[in-house]
Amino acid sequence: MIKVEYDSKADALHLWLKKTKNTVSEEIEENVIIDKDEKNRVIGMEILKASETAKHLGGMLETIEIMQDKKLMKDREAASKNVKEGKTVSLEKILRELKR
């Protein structure tokens, strides 16, 4: 069950799947922040400037659904780590490999 709360003074929309004290927040795109628990599971989302951002709400709800996929999120974390460590391959190299 998703709990939804709108703060009109802050123009912020909050969605929670689970409330917990130990959360880590990550801005995934401008004005969109996700909260993760200690096991790196998405437990909530905050949408800032919600009245402006509402037109993208369908996409954001889809993002929440995708973020519930544990394997996909684990793969995303691994990919982010590889990028930070410089373990990347250029698009040109991938295209050359595919043409072989």
VMD Tcl script that builds the backbone (N, CA, C; Angstrom):
set m [mol new atoms 300]
animate dup $m
set s [atomselect $m all]
$s set {name element resname resid chain x y z} {
  {N N MET 1 A 0.838 -1.176 0.000}
  {CA C MET 1 A 0.000 0.000 0.000}
  {C C MET 1 A 0.887 1.245 0.000}
  {N N ILE 2 A 0.568 2.194 -0.838}
  {CA C ILE 2 A 1.332 3.437 -0.920}
  {C C ILE 2 A 0.585 4.523 -0.165}
  {N N LYS 3 A 1.297 5.190 0.733}
  {CA C LYS 3 A 0.728 6.334 1.442}
  {C C LYS 3 A 1.164 7.585 0.681}
  {N N VAL 4 A 0.224 8.452 0.392}
  {CA C VAL 4 A 0.495 9.672 -0.368}
  {C C VAL 4 A 0.121 10.874 0.483}
  {N N GLU 5 A 1.010 11.866 0.490}
  {CA C GLU 5 A 0.757 13.093 1.250}
  {C C GLU 5 A 1.242 14.281 0.419}
  {N N TYR 6 A 0.442 15.327 0.365}
  {CA C TYR 6 A 0.818 16.528 -0.364}
  {C C TYR 6 A 0.951 17.689 0.612}
  {N N ASP 7 A 2.084 18.378 0.587}
  {CA C ASP 7 A 2.334 19.559 1.414}
  {C C ASP 7 A 2.193 20.775 0.505}
  {N N SER 8 A 1.057 21.478 0.632}
  {CA C SER 8 A 0.787 22.596 -0.273}
  {C C SER 8 A 1.740 23.772 -0.058}
  {N N LYS 9 A 2.187 23.998 1.181}
  {CA C LYS 9 A 3.124 25.100 1.438}
  {C C LYS 9 A 4.462 24.854 0.758}
  {N N ALA 10 A 4.923 23.605 0.817}
  {CA C ALA 10 A 6.207 23.253 0.194}
  {C C ALA 10 A 6.038 22.827 -1.261}
  {N N ASP 11 A 4.781 22.642 -1.690}
  {CA C ASP 11 A 4.472 22.111 -3.025}
  {C C ASP 11 A 5.263 20.825 -3.253}
  {N N ALA 12 A 5.139 19.916 -2.271}
  {CA C ALA 12 A 5.869 18.647 -2.328}
  {C C ALA 12 A 4.900 17.483 -2.150}
  {N N LEU 13 A 5.080 16.483 -2.972}
  {CA C LEU 13 A 4.274 15.272 -2.911}
  {C C LEU 13 A 5.159 14.157 -2.360}
  {N N HIS 14 A 4.679 13.478 -1.325}
  {CA C HIS 14 A 5.432 12.388 -0.700}
  {C C HIS 14 A 4.681 11.087 -0.923}
  {N N LEU 15 A 5.397 10.054 -1.354}
  {CA C LEU 15 A 4.821 8.721 -1.514}
  {C C LEU 15 A 5.682 7.764 -0.697}
  {N N TRP 16 A 5.044 6.984 0.165}
  {CA C TRP 16 A 5.782 6.028 0.991}
  {C C TRP 16 A 5.234 4.630 0.785}
  {N N LEU 17 A 6.142 3.696 0.619}
  {CA C LEU 17 A 5.787 2.286 0.602}
  {C C LEU 17 A 5.950 1.725 2.009}
  {N N LYS 18 A 6.867 2.326 2.755}
  {CA C LYS 18 A 7.197 1.855 4.097}
  {C C LYS 18 A 7.861 3.009 4.833}
  {N N LYS 19 A 7.530 3.187 6.095}
  {CA C LYS 19 A 8.167 4.226 6.908}
  {C C LYS 19 A 9.271 3.570 7.731}
  {N N THR 20 A 10.439 4.173 7.735}
  {CA C THR 20 A 11.541 3.694 8.551}
  {C C THR 20 A 12.438 4.869 8.904}
  {N N LYS 21 A 13.189 4.729 9.971}
  {CA C LYS 21 A 14.049 5.825 10.417}
  {C C LYS 21 A 15.364 5.879 9.648}
  {N N ASN 22 A 15.892 4.730 9.288}
  {CA C ASN 22 A 17.194 4.674 8.632}
  {C C ASN 22 A 17.032 4.687 7.119}
  {N N THR 23 A 16.994 5.889 6.553}
  {CA C THR 23 A 16.827 5.996 5.112}
  {C C THR 23 A 18.001 6.745 4.492}
  {N N VAL 24 A 18.227 6.442 3.234}
  {CA C VAL 24 A 19.208 7.156 2.425}
  {C C VAL 24 A 18.434 7.753 1.271}
  {N N SER 25 A 18.647 9.039 1.024}
  {CA C SER 25 A 17.929 9.721 -0.053}
  {C C SER 25 A 18.852 9.921 -1.247}
  {N N GLU 26 A 18.272 9.802 -2.447}
  {CA C GLU 26 A 19.038 9.980 -3.676}
  {C C GLU 26 A 18.168 10.727 -4.682}
  {N N GLU 27 A 18.702 11.824 -5.214}
  {CA C GLU 27 A 17.969 12.561 -6.239}
  {C C GLU 27 A 18.193 11.843 -7.560}
  {N N ILE 28 A 17.107 11.294 -8.125}
  {CA C ILE 28 A 17.237 10.514 -9.352}
  {C C ILE 28 A 17.009 11.355 -10.595}
  {N N GLU 29 A 16.354 12.463 -10.452}
  {CA C GLU 29 A 16.225 13.461 -11.500}
  {C C GLU 29 A 15.805 14.749 -10.815}
  {N N GLU 30 A 15.835 15.835 -11.548}
  {CA C GLU 30 A 15.527 17.128 -10.953}
  {C C GLU 30 A 14.163 17.092 -10.266}
  {N N ASN 31 A 14.154 17.467 -8.986}
  {CA C ASN 31 A 12.945 17.547 -8.155}
  {C C ASN 31 A 12.330 16.192 -7.791}
  {N N VAL 32 A 13.044 15.108 -8.024}
  {CA C VAL 32 A 12.549 13.781 -7.668}
  {C C VAL 32 A 13.601 13.075 -6.813}
  {N N ILE 33 A 13.208 12.761 -5.581}
  {CA C ILE 33 A 14.119 12.140 -4.618}
  {C C ILE 33 A 13.521 10.816 -4.174}
  {N N ILE 34 A 14.340 9.771 -4.184}
  {CA C ILE 34 A 13.867 8.492 -3.674}
  {C C ILE 34 A 14.521 8.229 -2.321}
  {N N ASP 35 A 13.818 7.508 -1.482}
  {CA C ASP 35 A 14.341 7.092 -0.186}
  {C C ASP 35 A 14.515 5.584 -0.211}
  {N N LYS 36 A 15.670 5.128 0.304}
  {CA C LYS 36 A 15.960 3.698 0.345}
  {C C LYS 36 A 16.186 3.284 1.793}
  {N N ASP 37 A 15.866 2.025 2.090}
  {CA C ASP 37 A 16.120 1.517 3.432}
  {C C ASP 37 A 17.539 0.961 3.521}
  {N N GLU 38 A 17.868 0.364 4.658}
  {CA C GLU 38 A 19.225 -0.144 4.888}
  {C C GLU 38 A 19.601 -1.290 3.955}
  {N N LYS 39 A 18.620 -1.901 3.312}
  {CA C LYS 39 A 18.883 -2.974 2.352}
  {C C LYS 39 A 18.838 -2.460 0.912}
  {N N ASN 40 A 18.883 -1.127 0.756}
  {CA C ASN 40 A 18.896 -0.461 -0.543}
  {C C ASN 40 A 17.601 -0.650 -1.334}
  {N N ARG 41 A 16.504 -0.920 -0.639}
  {CA C ARG 41 A 15.196 -1.059 -1.286}
  {C C ARG 41 A 14.500 0.304 -1.282}
  {N N VAL 42 A 13.845 0.633 -2.388}
  {CA C VAL 42 A 13.116 1.899 -2.471}
  {C C VAL 42 A 11.887 1.809 -1.573}
  {N N ILE 43 A 11.775 2.776 -0.658}
  {CA C ILE 43 A 10.645 2.782 0.270}
  {C C ILE 43 A 9.814 4.048 0.159}
  {N N GLY 44 A 10.279 5.009 -0.639}
  {CA C GLY 44 A 9.510 6.232 -0.778}
  {C C GLY 44 A 10.054 7.143 -1.854}
  {N N MET 45 A 9.262 8.163 -2.160}
  {CA C MET 45 A 9.647 9.137 -3.172}
  {C C MET 45 A 9.090 10.495 -2.774}
  {N N GLU 46 A 9.878 11.523 -3.019}
  {CA C GLU 46 A 9.432 12.894 -2.782}
  {C C GLU 46 A 9.531 13.645 -4.110}
  {N N ILE 47 A 8.472 14.334 -4.448}
  {CA C ILE 47 A 8.444 15.112 -5.678}
  {C C ILE 47 A 8.331 16.580 -5.286}
  {N N LEU 48 A 9.403 17.327 -5.536}
  {CA C LEU 48 A 9.423 18.751 -5.232}
  {C C LEU 48 A 8.822 19.514 -6.409}
  {N N LYS 49 A 8.328 20.715 -6.134}
  {CA C LYS 49 A 7.637 21.509 -7.161}
  {C C LYS 49 A 6.583 20.628 -7.832}
  {N N ALA 50 A 5.811 19.951 -7.004}
  {CA C ALA 50 A 4.867 18.933 -7.484}
  {C C ALA 50 A 3.855 19.470 -8.480}
  {N N SER 51 A 3.407 20.707 -8.288}
  {CA C SER 51 A 2.406 21.242 -9.214}
  {C C SER 51 A 2.981 21.393 -10.625}
  {N N GLU 52 A 4.280 21.666 -10.729}
  {CA C GLU 52 A 4.932 21.768 -12.036}
  {C C GLU 52 A 5.298 20.385 -12.569}
  {N N THR 53 A 5.645 19.500 -11.654}
  {CA C THR 53 A 6.152 18.181 -12.015}
  {C C THR 53 A 5.022 17.187 -12.262}
  {N N ALA 54 A 3.802 17.527 -11.874}
  {CA C ALA 54 A 2.673 16.591 -11.946}
  {C C ALA 54 A 2.436 16.047 -13.349}
  {N N LYS 55 A 2.748 16.830 -14.361}
  {CA C LYS 55 A 2.523 16.360 -15.729}
  {C C LYS 55 A 3.358 15.127 -16.054}
  {N N HIS 56 A 4.403 14.886 -15.261}
  {CA C HIS 56 A 5.265 13.728 -15.461}
  {C C HIS 56 A 4.951 12.609 -14.476}
  {N N LEU 57 A 3.865 12.750 -13.728}
  {CA C LEU 57 A 3.557 11.809 -12.648}
  {C C LEU 57 A 3.421 10.368 -13.141}
  {N N GLY 58 A 2.809 10.179 -14.291}
  {CA C GLY 58 A 2.676 8.817 -14.816}
  {C C GLY 58 A 4.023 8.138 -14.959}
  {N N GLY 59 A 4.979 8.865 -15.498}
  {CA C GLY 59 A 6.330 8.326 -15.639}
  {C C GLY 59 A 6.977 8.060 -14.301}
  {N N MET 60 A 6.713 8.919 -13.325}
  {CA C MET 60 A 7.287 8.723 -12.001}
  {C C MET 60 A 6.691 7.502 -11.313}
  {N N LEU 61 A 5.396 7.298 -11.473}
  {CA C LEU 61 A 4.780 6.113 -10.886}
  {C C LEU 61 A 5.337 4.849 -11.539}
  {N N GLU 62 A 5.613 4.929 -12.830}
  {CA C GLU 62 A 6.253 3.805 -13.517}
  {C C GLU 62 A 7.658 3.593 -12.948}
  {N N THR 63 A 8.349 4.693 -12.650}
  {CA C THR 63 A 9.684 4.596 -12.050}
  {C C THR 63 A 9.621 3.885 -10.705}
  {N N ILE 64 A 8.616 4.208 -9.897}
  {CA C ILE 64 A 8.467 3.533 -8.602}
  {C C ILE 64 A 8.292 2.039 -8.812}
  {N N GLU 65 A 7.451 1.685 -9.775}
  {CA C GLU 65 A 7.212 0.270 -10.045}
  {C C GLU 65 A 8.502 -0.432 -10.474}
  {N N ILE 66 A 9.240 0.199 -11.355}
  {CA C ILE 66 A 10.499 -0.376 -11.820}
  {C C ILE 66 A 11.480 -0.522 -10.666}
  {N N MET 67 A 11.507 0.468 -9.785}
  {CA C MET 67 A 12.459 0.447 -8.680}
  {C C MET 67 A 12.145 -0.625 -7.642}
  {N N GLN 68 A 10.988 -1.223 -7.733}
  {CA C GLN 68 A 10.650 -2.327 -6.840}
  {C C GLN 68 A 11.248 -3.648 -7.338}
  {N N ASP 69 A 11.759 -3.662 -8.567}
  {CA C ASP 69 A 12.385 -4.847 -9.143}
  {C C ASP 69 A 13.792 -4.979 -8.544}
  {N N LYS 70 A 13.962 -5.918 -7.626}
  {CA C LYS 70 A 15.225 -6.046 -6.894}
  {C C LYS 70 A 16.407 -6.331 -7.813}
  {N N LYS 71 A 16.227 -7.217 -8.800}
  {CA C LYS 71 A 17.330 -7.544 -9.697}
  {C C LYS 71 A 17.727 -6.333 -10.528}
  {N N LEU 72 A 16.745 -5.632 -11.053}
  {CA C LEU 72 A 17.026 -4.451 -11.857}
  {C C LEU 72 A 17.769 -3.395 -11.042}
  {N N MET 73 A 17.348 -3.177 -9.817}
  {CA C MET 73 A 18.010 -2.180 -8.973}
  {C C MET 73 A 19.425 -2.621 -8.605}
  {N N LYS 74 A 19.612 -3.919 -8.399}
  {CA C LYS 74 A 20.956 -4.431 -8.106}
  {C C LYS 74 A 21.865 -4.212 -9.318}
  {N N ASP 75 A 21.338 -4.487 -10.507}
  {CA C ASP 75 A 22.097 -4.263 -11.741}
  {C C ASP 75 A 22.415 -2.783 -11.923}
  {N N ARG 76 A 21.459 -1.912 -11.578}
  {CA C ARG 76 A 21.670 -0.466 -11.690}
  {C C ARG 76 A 22.790 -0.013 -10.763}
  {N N GLU 77 A 22.781 -0.524 -9.538}
  {CA C GLU 77 A 23.837 -0.179 -8.580}
  {C C GLU 77 A 25.202 -0.637 -9.086}
  {N N ALA 78 A 25.265 -1.851 -9.638}
  {CA C ALA 78 A 26.527 -2.374 -10.168}
  {C C ALA 78 A 27.010 -1.514 -11.335}
  {N N ALA 79 A 26.081 -1.112 -12.205}
  {CA C ALA 79 A 26.449 -0.272 -13.343}
  {C C ALA 79 A 26.959 1.090 -12.871}
  {N N SER 80 A 26.298 1.673 -11.879}
  {CA C SER 80 A 26.738 2.967 -11.337}
  {C C SER 80 A 28.141 2.853 -10.749}
  {N N LYS 81 A 28.382 1.760 -10.052}
  {CA C LYS 81 A 29.706 1.531 -9.458}
  {C C LYS 81 A 30.762 1.420 -10.558}
  {N N ASN 82 A 30.445 0.676 -11.623}
  {CA C ASN 82 A 31.390 0.525 -12.732}
  {C C ASN 82 A 31.703 1.864 -13.385}
  {N N VAL 83 A 30.697 2.704 -13.562}
  {CA C VAL 83 A 30.917 4.025 -14.153}
  {C C VAL 83 A 31.818 4.856 -13.252}
  {N N LYS 84 A 31.544 4.845 -11.945}
  {CA C LYS 84 A 32.363 5.620 -10.998}
  {C C LYS 84 A 33.808 5.147 -10.993}
  {N N GLU 85 A 34.012 3.845 -11.222}
  {CA C GLU 85 A 35.360 3.268 -11.227}
  {C C GLU 85 A 36.007 3.336 -12.608}
  {N N GLY 86 A 35.320 3.943 -13.571}
  {CA C GLY 86 A 35.878 4.086 -14.901}
  {C C GLY 86 A 35.837 2.819 -15.737}
  {N N LYS 87 A 35.058 1.853 -15.316}
  {CA C LYS 87 A 34.946 0.584 -16.044}
  {C C LYS 87 A 33.825 0.688 -17.067}
  {N N THR 88 A 34.090 1.441 -18.128}
  {CA C THR 88 A 33.076 1.648 -19.148}
  {C C THR 88 A 33.627 1.291 -20.518}
  {N N VAL 89 A 32.736 1.087 -21.460}
  {CA C VAL 89 A 33.103 0.790 -22.842}
  {C C VAL 89 A 32.375 1.803 -23.719}
  {N N SER 90 A 33.076 2.346 -24.689}
  {CA C SER 90 A 32.452 3.351 -25.551}
  {C C SER 90 A 31.398 2.716 -26.449}
  {N N LEU 91 A 30.435 3.513 -26.848}
  {CA C LEU 91 A 29.395 3.064 -27.759}
  {C C LEU 91 A 30.017 2.610 -29.080}
  {N N GLU 92 A 31.022 3.332 -29.540}
  {CA C GLU 92 A 31.687 2.976 -30.793}
  {C C GLU 92 A 32.269 1.563 -30.718}
  {N N LYS 93 A 32.895 1.232 -29.598}
  {CA C LYS 93 A 33.484 -0.102 -29.438}
  {C C LYS 93 A 32.391 -1.174 -29.436}
  {N N ILE 94 A 31.288 -0.907 -28.770}
  {CA C ILE 94 A 30.187 -1.872 -28.737}
  {C C ILE 94 A 29.652 -2.091 -30.149}
  {N N LEU 95 A 29.475 -1.006 -30.903}
  {CA C LEU 95 A 28.963 -1.111 -32.274}
  {C C LEU 95 A 29.926 -1.903 -33.166}
  {N N ARG 96 A 31.238 -1.684 -32.987}
  {CA C ARG 96 A 32.224 -2.444 -33.762}
  {C C ARG 96 A 32.124 -3.932 -33.445}
  {N N GLU 97 A 31.960 -4.253 -32.148}
  {CA C GLU 97 A 31.849 -5.658 -31.728}
  {C C GLU 97 A 30.591 -6.299 -32.298}
  {N N LEU 98 A 29.506 -5.557 -32.351}
  {CA C LEU 98 A 28.249 -6.099 -32.859}
  {C C LEU 98 A 28.301 -6.367 -34.359}
  {N N LYS 99 A 29.130 -5.616 -35.082}
  {CA C LYS 99 A 29.230 -5.772 -36.528}
  {C C LYS 99 A 30.073 -6.984 -36.933}
  {N N ARG 100 A 30.803 -7.541 -36.017}
  {CA C ARG 100 A 31.664 -8.699 -36.340}
  {C C ARG 100 A 30.870 -9.885 -36.723}
}
mol reanalyze $m
mol bondsrecalc $m
mol representation Tube
mol addrep $m
